Amino acid sequence: MRLAVVFIVSSIGLLGCADDGRPPAPYNVTAETGGGAAELRWSYKAAPGLDCFLIQRSEGFNYNFLDVAKSPAGKLYYYDGDVAVGERYYYRVAAFFTTWNDEKDVLSRFSPEVAVKIE
């Protein structure tokens, strides 16, 4: 049985280009838990040059995020089994582009954080 425990820290989603000219961030990020793992899902409007998504995790709200994985451009989910039951984790996702507006290696803003308590 899969239990969904989702805490959306911010509901702002970026669908167009950021004001600073960076590519749009992933949006509608959700996290579910069950079986001692976390599964993240997100939405993204594909854009040319998208290489992958960068997933970061923290053990505290807006605190010390670390890279935990890269997900290929067409894969809009990530399964994190390297977590501890009973702990709360915070996740965020960004899009990485090999080329964006003639610039190389551009990272979008990160999505709003989501939190999940592992069960």
N, C-alpha and C positions, 0 to 999 in steps of 0.2 A: 504494500500500500504506500502510495506516495503522498506525503503531507506537504502542503504548500505554505511556507512561512515567508512572506515577502514584506519588506519595509522599504518603501520608496522614499529616499531622502530628499529628492527634488523631482518635480514633475516637469521641468523645462526640457523640451526636446528641440534640437536644432535641425531644421529640415533643409535650410539653404546654406549658403556660404556664411561663414562667420564674418563679423564686421572687419576683422583684421585680414580678410582674404584667404584664410585657411579653409580647407575642405570641411564639409559638415560632419558633425559628430554622430555616432550611433545614437539611437533613441529607443524608447519603449523597452528599456533593459529590465528584465525580470530575473528573479532567482528563486528556484524551488529546492527543496531538500527532501531527502528520503534515502534510506539505505546507507546512511553515513556519508553522503556526498552532497555536493551542490551542483546544480545545473543552471547555467545562465543562458538566456536567449535575448536577442535584440533585433531591432529593425534597422535597415539602412538602404537608402536610395543609392544604387550603384553609380559610380562615376569612373570615367576613364583613368587608368593608372593605379587603381586601388590594388595594393599588393596583399595586405592582410589586416587583421584586427589585433591590437595589442590589449591583452587583458591584464589588469593589475588587481591585487588583493591587499587588504589591510586588516589588522585585528582591532582597529579603532576608527571611529568616525573621522574622516578627513585627516588621517594620521599615517605617515610613513608607508605610503603605497609602494609595493614592489611588483615588478613584472613577474607574472606566473606562467604566461603562455602567449603564443601567437596562433591565431586561427586563420586559415586560408580565406581569401576574399569571398568565396561563395558559401562559406560555412557560418551561419548566423547563430551559433551556439557553442558552448564550452562546458565540458564536464570536469569538475574538480573533485577528485577522490583523495587528494592530499590534504585532508582537513580532519579536525577532531570533533567527535560527537559532543554536543553540549556547548560548543563554542559559537560565537557570532563572528561572521566575516563580512567585510564590506568589499564590494567589487565596483570597478568602472572599466569602460571599454573606449578605445580610440581607434580611428581608422588611420592606416599608414599607407602613404602613396609614394611610389618610386619617382613619379613626376607629377607635379601639380603647378599649373600656371608657369611653366618653364623653370620651376625650381625642383631640385632633387631632394629626395628623402624628407617628405613633409608629413607631419603628424597632425591630425585634427585635434580639436579640444576633446577632452574626455567627456563621456556621457555623465549624466547625474549618477551619483552613487546609489547602489542598492545594497541592502544588508539582508543576511539570512542567518538564522540560528540552525546549526546542523543537528538533525535528529536521526 
